Amino acid sequence: MSVSNAKASATASESATPSDGSSGAPLLEVRGLSVVYETSSGTVTAVDNVDLTVHRGEFVAVVGESGCGKSTMLFGIAQLLMSPARISSGEVIFRGDNLVTMNDKELAPVRWRNLSVVMQSAMNALNPVRRIGAQYADTMKAHGVKSKATIRARSEEVLALVGIDKIHLESYPHQLSGGMRQRAMIAMALLFAPELIIMDEPTSALDVVAQRSLMLQIKELQQQLGFAVLFVTHDMSLVSHFSDRLLVMYAAQEVEFGETRTVFDDPKHPYSEGLLDAFPSIRGPKVPLVGIPGSPPALSAMPTGCRFEPRCPLAYADCKVVEPELYKVDDVLARCLLYSPDHRPKEHAGPIDPTAKESEL
Amino acid sequence: MSTPILQARGLTRVFRVGGFGNRGELHAVDDADFVINESEIVALVGESGSGKSTIARLLAQVYTPSSGEILFEGTPLPQLRSRHDQMRYRAAVPMVFQDPFSSLNPSYRVSHGILRGLKLHRPDLDAAARRAEAERVTEAVGLSPASEMLEKYPYEMSGGQRQRIGFAQALAYRPKVILADEPVSMLDISIRIGLLNVMATLRDEEHVSLLYITHDIASARYVADRMMVMYAGRVVESGPVEEVLQEPQHPYTELLVAAVPDPRTKLTMTAKQAAGEPPKVVNPKPGCRFADRCPLVREVCRHVTPPLLELQPGHEVACHVAAENAGRAAESMEAAA
């Protein structure tokens, strides 16, 4: 199976070489991934049949409101789910291997070396009673790096990458500021120069300036080291300048997936459009905004038909009964009946009229 | 000009920090001057730790000022001694909290908080009138039908609805200024706008002023009339919101504005510009607190604290370089001496 890389040499930099001839295939391919929570009142589906690809060196962002399943999906991909959550179906193909069918022993060599995860709160992810350097050393030792000198050298190297002085290897997490802690976490994720780094809202606990500085740094590192990023956030505007492709999630489903710029310039799904319209701008004319009325459905009580229908300004009769699939519209995928060949409303036979939204509100 | 509802003069709050051997004084808010007039939304922006919430707590009398004073309709707060005056102030300046999930009592219907407030602050109303008033304020924050909404328990409501109840509670006291400390930051993006619109309605229809504390500058621009920018405990710039954002005078405001993610514009910032963090203001020495991060820093900035000067009508800036550009360098540099 995928343990071929376990034999990789102990030096961290060597493990960065791409694996055998899989250049054409995506680095990560998620097919029909569903995650369910077994609760006392029944099974709820938190991630419903998500397809997703990440190519080498690509930055893919996942956005959605709280409770839409974006973090659960991430944990599903990284095989970090804990009971009562479990993967009910689907495959996660990473470098040609299906992570879902691998056990912990088989996953261990892949973790950190090929795929690492940066969690939302560094304060909770770092051990508060151990120095940063000791925590880096633990990770490296667990992956067979024995030489103290190698560990020290690599630790200093990754800290330098994120712009932190090596003196902080001797620091405890509480001695670092919020921004530095997050950067220390990212440095830790870089120890083995993995091909994919999964980030779960790494900047959401930070201030605007620190947030912007961290995003710029992630992007610079990515260009420099060539890793791919799967980035989850609730703040769509944050990733607008950084991600290559954007996946919008709503109520456990993928509702739109396409090039970031295309989605921002011309959102196809009414939910993506509503989300974009909910951001006040700091330049240009002030326009009254409406947001999206209502709130997302509870996972245990999904509406029939389209899940966005109760909040959708463009909804029509079919939306209540027909569950939309992901339709290909130009270069993006959108889960909306407006683009369905069989269920388009008659008045929308031509190009969809964006002004319809205001009049129907 | 009429008397402002709230006015702060040289408002300072110092906290003792550290223990044996490294005792220090943390200047959370230092020498802040500002006013809040009738029917206006004043946005108070800055990074965490800049002293925004301390200002709200000083105004709400959770903390007492270390020095300086707060005037309510022209009267210094310490003169409001009687229970009647204190009650009047607390009703006039209520607070809405950040977390709508922990600020409502989970074991009571949401009407409880509103009716309790009415009973306490408006004793002239009888039970039926209180009920009617509770329904009126609930409708005013966009929750309808009010009679049904008031019968709900907090767990039956979404975050946005709970936060609206928070505003309804404050509104029931017939307030002059609502202190709203990050009222929307815990809510999802699609719901935030609705609440900002509620704040604008309160100003336009109920003639209430709001101090809107936030780190979200775009939302501040959307709803506020004036903006105050804080950095490391000091107000560094204050003025009409459009002026402050479109032509920021203080280099920190400029940095803050550039850091706001805006999908509609191009990325203009580099990692180098964004580097650095606000200092912790323990035992501060004179000088500009932004000096270490400032691209325009001069020698004088490290020794002389720049005072807040009105460089354009209604637009105040605390920066030596900005003062020099406005031809008022001498005033800025000698003020501290």
Interface residues (C-beta under 8 A of the other chain):
Chain A: E65 S66 G163 S177 G179 D207 V208 V209 A210 Q211 R212 S213 L216 Q217 E220 H234 D235 M236 S237 L238 S240 H241 F264 G274 L275 L276 A278 F279 P280 S281 I282 R283 G284 K286 P288 L289 V290 G291 I292 P293 S295 P296
Chain B: E47 S48 S158 G159 G160 D188 I189 S190 I191 R192 I193 G194 L196 N197 H215 D216 I217 A218 S219 R221 Y222 L245 Q246 L255 L256 V257 A258 A259 V260 P261 D262 P263 R264 T265 K266 L267 M269 T270 A271 A274 A275 E277
